[in-house]
Amino acid sequence: MVEDSIRENSIEIHSTPWYHNKFFKYGCGILLVQGMVFMCYQLAFLLAPLGHFISYLFIPIVLSILFHYLLRPAVDFFGRLHVPRVLSILIVYCLIFTFLFLFIAYFGSVLAEQATAFTESIMHLFEKIEFHMAPNLTENLSVDLKKQLEQNFIGLAQKITTLVGQNFLDMIGFVTKLGTTIAVIPFIVFYLLKDGHVFARGFIQNVPATFRLDATEVIEDLDSTLSNYLNGLVIISLAVGGMLFVSYSIIGLKYPLILSVIALIVTTIPFIGPFLAIIPAILVGLSTSAFMTLKVAIVFLIVQQLESNFISPQVIGNKLDIHPLSILLILLAAGALYGFIGLLLATPTYAVLKVLTVHAYRLYKLRYEKIQEKLSSPG
């Protein structure tokens, strides 16, 4: 009996075609992907217009989606008061423009003055450091070396002038593109706020009936993740900026408004944002006195502890479920590739991709289990 079962198993193993082997399938899949990548690389000149088209639309669409999630709670609030959707959006727009107008009217000049004085103070600090590090550097320069430096400076100025003249049309195009983007974003946000649920419903209706429930779950998960994260991030940034403004004013630090605005913006970058926010304040403190620098460090330590231990856990918590090391590596790559915009968009983009990947793997696993069940069923 044992010999018969072994013989049957060996016959079944040998009778299985070699091209059904999983290593052969995986190898063919890898070769197929490599071939597709190679063909796309060879046909890059044909795909270039499509790439430019997508790049032109990417920033307006991404910024519009971000503003949509930031403004939607306010629009929904007026909706709960039985205000029509369109009127709710217009009310929110009027409130935002009124706030911006009042902020610029009352704080615009102060902000500009503090920004100018802050820049001059930092430049003076660097000049002072350079003077103490190399006090006799200018005196030791020979006359010929000074003339050479002057000639190089004049040549550099001429090259810059020539470059500006040659790329004048490109500069006009860039300004036009920037202005068009800024003008279009409010309209895109308006239609997203007005018909966002219609777009989602239309997308789900075009999905095959078998996957509609899964598609609905994916969209709801993406919507919840982005909404909670972005709105929580705004609350945290406003809280940190407000606390720093009050603290800087109490300790008598110069330029508290511009420093708190800088902190409000860069705090939106996870993990490294707070450390970037304190650097300008430390530099201003160094230009004043060592005691002022110590007070700035103490203020930063208190605000950072309040933000990390009380505000962030209550507002965001662990909704993204992303390891800090992953975020740091993502920020490093995004900052190197796309600068400050990359730092701002890296975390929410990664969160979206993670949600899509998790759901795609879950669906693949369920589909694979169903196929295995059908194959193993006796019928």
NUFI-631621 format. One line per 4 residues: number of its first residue (from 1); their letters; for each residue y, z, x of C-alpha. Coordinates in pm, 1 decimal, m for minus. Layout:
! NUFI-631621
NUM) a) Y:Z:X | ...
This chain:
! NUFI-631621
1) mved) 0.0:0.0:0.0 | 242.3:94.0:276.2 | 166.1:m226.4:464.2 | 220.4:m432.7:149.1
5) sire) 563.1:m273.7:83.7 | 670.2:m328.0:444.2 | 553.3:m689.2:426.0 | 746.2:m745.8:100.1
9) nsie) 1064.0:m591.8:245.4 | 1037.8:m799.8:560.5 | 985.9:m1114.2:353.1 | 1291.3:m1026.6:139.4
13) ihst) 1505.4:m963.0:450.6 | 1397.9:m1286.5:617.2 | 1441.3:m1482.9:295.7 | 1811.0:m1381.4:268.8
17) pwyh) 2023.9:m1674.3:391.2 | 2218.2:m1608.0:711.5 | 2545.5:m1718.6:552.5 | 2520.8:m1426.6:306.3
21) nkff) 2551.6:m1183.2:595.6 | 2864.5:m966.2:558.4 | 2965.9:m1016.5:923.2 | 2960.8:m1391.6:870.9
25) kygc) 3174.9:m1353.6:556.2 | 3427.0:m1127.9:729.9 | 3440.8:m1360.1:1030.2 | 3507.0:m1660.8:807.5
29) gill) 3777.1:m1465.0:625.2 | 3950.5:m1373.5:951.0 | 3934.3:m1732.1:1074.4 | 4070.9:m1855.4:742.4
33) vqgm) 4367.8:m1615.3:759.2 | 4437.4:m1715.4:1119.6 | 4423.8:m2081.7:1020.9 | 4670.2:m2023.8:737.2
37) vfmc) 4910.0:m1839.4:969.8 | 4882.4:m2119.1:1226.3 | 4953.9:m2385.5:964.3 | 5254.7:m2192.0:834.2
41) yqla) 5383.1:m2164.5:1191.8 | 5340.8:m2537.1:1246.5 | 5515.8:m2611.7:915.7 | 5797.3:m2363.4:974.5
45) flla) 6059.1:m2639.4:970.7 | 5953.0:m2726.7:615.5 | 5963.5:m2363.5:504.8 | 6301.3:m2292.9:672.2
49) plgh) 6513.1:m2390.9:365.7 | 6300.3:m2163.7:147.2 | 6344.6:m1882.3:399.7 | 6723.1:m1928.0:400.7
53) fisy) 6726.6:m1931.2:21.0 | 6529.1:m1606.7:3.1 | 6747.2:m1442.6:272.1 | 7063.6:m1529.7:78.2
57) lfip) 6923.7:m1370.3:m236.5 | 6756.3:m1072.0:m70.9 | 7057.8:m846.8:m5.6 | 7229.8:m903.2:m345.7
61) ivls) 6904.9:m845.0:m534.8 | 6808.9:m535.1:m335.3 | 7156.1:m381.5:m367.8 | 7161.8:m464.8:m738.7
65) ilfh) 6825.9:m293.2:m789.2 | 6952.4:15.3:m604.9 | 7269.1:33.8:m815.2 | 7059.2:m24.7:m1127.9
69) yllr) 6852.7:283.9:m1058.0 | 7161.7:487.9:m970.1 | 7351.6:396.8:m1287.9 | 7061.7:394.3:m1532.6
73) pavd) 7057.0:773.0:m1594.3 | 7423.3:762.5:m1699.3 | 7362.6:462.8:m1926.8 | 7058.6:634.7:m2079.5
77) ffgr) 7270.3:946.4:m2138.8 | 7517.0:752.6:m2352.8 | 7222.9:581.0:m2521.3 | 7090.0:919.5:m2632.2
81) lhvp) 7428.3:973.4:m2798.9 | 7354.3:661.1:m3008.6 | 7604.5:446.0:m2818.2 | 7502.2:76.4:m2805.3
85) rvls) 7348.7:m31.9:m2475.8 | 7618.9:m281.9:m2381.8 | 7896.9:m38.0:m2467.0 | 7721.1:233.4:m2262.4
89) iliv) 7715.1:4.1:m1957.1 | 8082.2:m81.8:m2000.4 | 8172.7:287.4:m2029.2 | 7983.0:365.3:m1707.5
93) ycli) 8156.4:74.2:m1531.4 | 8497.6:199.0:m1649.4 | 8420.2:551.7:m1527.8 | 8313.7:422.4:m1185.2
97) ftfl) 8618.2:199.7:m1140.5 | 8846.1:481.4:m1258.1 | 8689.5:720.8:m1008.3 | 8725.6:468.0:m725.7
101) flfi) 9087.6:399.0:m820.0 | 9175.6:770.0:m830.4 | 8988.1:837.4:m505.8 | 9170.6:557.1:m324.7
105) ayfg) 9504.4:655.7:m478.6 | 9480.0:1022.6:m383.5 | 9259.9:1019.2:m75.4 | 9285.2:662.2:56.6
109) svla) 9588.5:720.4:276.0 | 9452.6:1056.0:397.6 | 9117.3:897.9:473.8 | 9281.8:611.1:666.5
113) eqat) 9502.4:851.4:865.1 | 9210.2:1077.1:949.9 | 8995.0:777.5:1047.9 | 9266.3:651.4:1283.7
117) afte) 9331.1:996.1:1431.2 | 8956.7:1058.3:1462.5 | 8908.8:732.0:1656.5 | 9200.8:814.2:1886.7
121) simh) 9065.1:1165.4:1942.3 | 8721.2:1035.4:2040.1 | 8874.1:777.6:2275.5 | 9089.5:1049.7:2432.3
125) lfek) 8779.6:1266.8:2476.5 | 8592.2:986.0:2653.6 | 8892.8:917.6:2876.1 | 8907.7:1286.3:2965.3
129) iefh) 8536.0:1289.7:3051.8 | 8573.6:974.5:3259.6 | 8875.0:1120.9:3439.7 | 8685.5:1437.1:3534.9
133) mapn) 8377.9:1244.4:3644.9 | 8562.3:990.1:3859.9 | 8924.9:1102.2:3919.3 | 8981.6:881.5:4218.0
137) lten) 8798.3:573.1:4099.2 | 9113.1:373.8:4021.9 | 9279.9:475.2:4348.0 | 8984.8:360.5:4555.4
141) lsvd) 8984.8:13.3:4407.0 | 9119.7:m242.9:4644.2 | 9393.7:m482.9:4544.0 | 9153.5:m778.4:4557.3
145) lkkq) 8908.3:m602.6:4329.3 | 9186.4:m525.5:4080.6 | 9291.8:m889.3:4080.5 | 8931.5:m994.1:4028.2
149) leqn) 8901.4:m758.0:3731.8 | 9224.0:m894.9:3584.8 | 9099.7:m1251.2:3622.0 | 8766.9:m1162.9:3461.5
153) figl) 8948.2:m997.3:3172.0 | 9171.1:m1302.0:3122.3 | 8866.1:m1530.9:3135.4 | 8685.7:m1314.4:2881.2
157) aqki) 8986.3:m1324.9:2646.9 | 8998.3:m1703.9:2677.4 | 8627.6:m1733.5:2599.0 | 8666.7:m1509.9:2293.4
161) ttlv) 8960.1:m1719.2:2171.5 | 8762.2:m2039.8:2221.3 | 8458.5:m1893.6:2047.1 | 8667.0:m1785.1:1749.2
165) gqnf) 8826.7:m2129.1:1727.3 | 8494.8:m2309.3:1742.3 | 8330.9:m2083.8:1482.5 | 8630.9:m2054.7:1253.2
169) ldmi) 8454.0:m2238.4:971.7 | 8146.8:m2017.6:1012.9 | 8367.9:m1708.8:987.7 | 8525.7:m1844.1:669.0
173) gfvt) 8177.3:m1912.4:533.0 | 8066.6:m1557.5:615.2 | 8372.3:m1406.0:445.8 | 8316.6:m1630.5:143.7
177) klgt) 7949.7:m1533.2:126.6 | 8038.0:m1164.3:153.6 | 8301.9:m1191.7:m118.0 | 8065.4:m1383.7:m345.9
181) tiav) 7793.2:m1123.7:m294.1 | 8027.6:m837.1:m378.2 | 8154.5:m1020.6:m687.1 | 7805.6:m1112.0:m813.6
185) ipfi) 7638.9:m771.8:m774.2 | 7815.3:m605.4:m1075.5 | 7698.1:m887.4:m1303.9 | 7337.9:m864.5:m1178.5
189) vfyl) 7344.2:m486.7:m1227.5 | 7483.8:m535.3:m1577.5 | 7195.1:m758.6:m1685.1 | 6938.0:m534.5:m1515.3
193) lkdg) 7071.7:m235.6:m1707.6 | 7089.8:m433.4:m2030.2 | 6762.1:m628.3:m2019.0 | 6553.7:m451.3:m1753.1
197) hvfa) 6289.8:m345.3:m2006.4 | 6281.2:m702.1:m2143.6 | 6208.0:m840.1:m1794.9 | 5925.2:m590.0:m1746.7
201) rgfi) 5776.1:m666.3:m2090.0 | 5793.7:m1040.2:m2026.4 | 5620.0:m1000.5:m1691.1 | 5340.3:m793.3:m1844.0
205) qnvp) 5287.6:m1047.2:m2123.2 | 5231.5:m1321.9:m1864.3 | 4963.1:m1115.5:m1690.9 | 4603.8:m1184.5:m1803.2
209) atfr) 4492.4:m948.8:m2077.8 | 4228.4:m792.1:m1851.6 | 4493.4:m667.1:m1607.3 | 4779.6:m581.8:m1844.4
213) ldat) 4700.9:m211.7:m1853.6 | 4684.8:m199.0:m1474.1 | 5006.8:m401.4:m1440.1 | 5182.7:m161.1:m1677.4
217) evie) 5064.3:133.6:m1470.2 | 5185.5:m27.1:m1146.2 | 5530.3:m105.1:m1289.5 | 5569.0:245.2:m1431.2
221) dlds) 5463.7:397.6:m1098.8 | 5712.7:180.0:m905.4 | 5989.7:258.0:m1150.9 | 5927.0:632.9:m1135.8
225) tlsn) 5902.8:635.5:m755.5 | 6226.2:444.8:m695.0 | 6420.6:623.4:m967.2 | 6326.3:974.0:m853.6
229) ylng) 6379.2:897.6:m486.3 | 6713.6:715.7:m510.1 | 6874.6:951.3:m759.9 | 6750.6:1251.7:m566.1
233) lvii) 6884.6:1103.9:m242.9 | 7230.4:1056.9:m395.5 | 7235.4:1417.2:m519.1 | 7133.0:1545.3:m176.3
237) slav) 7395.5:1332.6:2.2 | 7671.7:1448.4:m232.6 | 7564.1:1810.1:m188.9 | 7557.8:1785.3:191.0
241) ggml) 7891.1:1601.6:203.8 | 8053.7:1857.9:m26.4 | 7919.0:2156.5:167.4 | 8030.3:2007.5:499.3
245) fvsy) 8379.9:1930.5:365.7 | 8425.9:2288.7:244.1 | 8277.2:2432.8:564.9 | 8487.3:2213.3:795.3
249) siig) 8800.9:2307.9:601.9 | 8715.5:2680.0:626.7 | 8658.6:2678.1:1004.3 | 8971.4:2464.8:1057.7
253) lkyp) 8802.4:2154.8:1201.8 | 9024.8:1849.5:1222.0 | 8956.6:1542.6:1003.3 | 8725.4:1719.1:751.7
257) lils) 8747.3:1439.7:492.5 | 8642.3:1149.7:715.7 | 8371.8:1362.6:881.3 | 8224.3:1465.2:544.9
261) vial) 8232.0:1102.8:421.4 | 8045.4:991.7:734.4 | 7792.4:1269.6:677.5 | 7753.6:1170.0:311.8
265) ivtt) 7665.1:812.1:410.0 | 7429.1:876.0:700.4 | 7248.0:1160.9:522.7 | 7080.4:894.0:309.8
269) ipfi) 6868.3:814.1:617.3 | 6563.2:1045.8:609.3 | 6505.2:1293.3:892.8 | 6747.8:1148.0:1147.6
273) gpfl) 7042.6:1121.7:906.5 | 7155.8:1486.5:932.8 | 7148.1:1471.8:1312.5 | 7354.9:1153.2:1309.1
277) aiip) 7599.9:1324.0:1072.7 | 7669.5:1612.5:1310.0 | 7745.0:1398.3:1617.0 | 8104.8:1301.3:1513.2
281) ailv) 8180.7:1663.4:1421.2 | 8047.2:1785.5:1757.4 | 8267.9:1532.4:1937.4 | 8573.9:1651.2:1743.8
285) glst) 8480.3:2008.1:1823.0 | 8449.9:1926.0:2193.2 | 8795.0:1767.5:2188.7 | 8934.3:2092.5:2042.1
289) safm) 8757.8:2384.5:2211.6 | 8419.1:2524.1:2300.7 | 8451.2:2789.2:2027.7 | 8517.7:2520.7:1766.7
293) tlkv) 8206.4:2334.3:1886.0 | 8004.4:2653.3:1838.4 | 8140.2:2695.4:1483.7 | 8049.7:2333.7:1402.4
297) aivf) 7695.2:2390.9:1530.2 | 7660.9:2705.3:1316.1 | 7790.5:2521.2:1007.6 | 7545.6:2237.0:1067.0
301) livq) 7255.9:2481.3:1107.9 | 7339.6:2659.5:780.7 | 7390.0:2339.0:581.2 | 7072.8:2185.8:723.8
305) qles) 6866.7:2491.1:632.3 | 7008.7:2492.4:278.7 | 6937.8:2121.1:239.0 | 6583.8:2124.2:378.0
309) nfis) 6464.5:2451.8:220.9 | 6640.1:2462.2:m116.6 | 6802.6:2133.2:m220.3 | 6550.8:1868.2:m110.8
313) pqvi) 6239.6:2048.7:m240.1 | 6402.6:2094.7:m581.4 | 6547.0:1743.0:m609.1 | 6291.9:1516.0:m437.8
317) gnkl) 6002.5:1737.3:m333.4 | 5704.6:1535.1:m207.3 | 5728.7:1250.5:m457.9 | 5693.7:979.5:m195.1
321) dihp) 5391.5:1141.6:m27.3 | 5474.7:978.3:307.1 | 5395.6:1147.2:637.5 | 5706.9:1222.8:848.6
325) lsil) 5560.3:1039.5:1148.3 | 5521.3:724.8:938.0 | 5883.8:745.9:827.7 | 6007.9:793.8:1185.1
329) lill) 5814.3:490.1:1309.1 | 5936.8:281.4:1015.2 | 6297.5:386.1:1078.6 | 6260.4:301.6:1447.5
333) aaga) 6136.8:m49.7:1372.1 | 6381.3:m112.4:1084.4 | 6679.0:7.9:1288.4 | 6586.5:m215.4:1582.0
337) lygf) 6541.7:m521.3:1359.5 | 6811.3:m485.5:1091.8 | 7048.6:m213.6:1212.5 | 7206.3:35.7:974.1
341) igll) 7107.1:m162.5:662.3 | 6747.0:m150.5:779.7 | 6767.1:228.4:817.3 | 6896.8:262.9:461.2
345) latp) 6638.4:33.1:301.0 | 6334.8:115.7:516.5 | 6205.9:420.0:327.3 | 6233.5:288.5:m32.8
349) tyav) 6088.6:m47.3:74.5 | 5794.1:126.1:240.4 | 5745.4:342.5:m69.8 | 5726.8:31.0:m289.0
353) lkvl) 5480.2:m140.6:m56.1 | 5268.3:173.5:m42.1 | 5250.0:195.0:m422.6 | 5151.5:m172.5:m445.4
357) tvha) 4890.4:m134.9:m170.9 | 4735.5:176.1:m327.7 | 4705.3:12.2:m668.0 | 4575.1:m314.3:m520.6
361) yrly) 4304.5:m128.3:m328.3 | 4214.4:73.9:m639.0 | 4178.1:m242.9:m847.7 | 3975.2:m412.3:m574.3
365) klry) 3745.4:m111.4:m552.9 | 3693.0:m100.2:m931.1 | 3624.8:m473.2:m941.5 | 3376.7:m444.3:m653.7
369) ekiq) 3195.0:m156.4:m825.8 | 3168.7:m357.3:m1148.9 | 3022.1:m654.2:m960.5 | 2770.5:m428.1:m789.3
373) ekls) 2671.2:m279.1:m1124.2 | 2611.0:m626.6:m1270.4 | 2405.6:m732.4:m969.5 | 2195.0:m416.7:m974.0
377) spg) 2135.2:m422.9:m1350.6 | 1778.4:m534.2:m1435.0 | 1895.2:m780.0:m1702.7
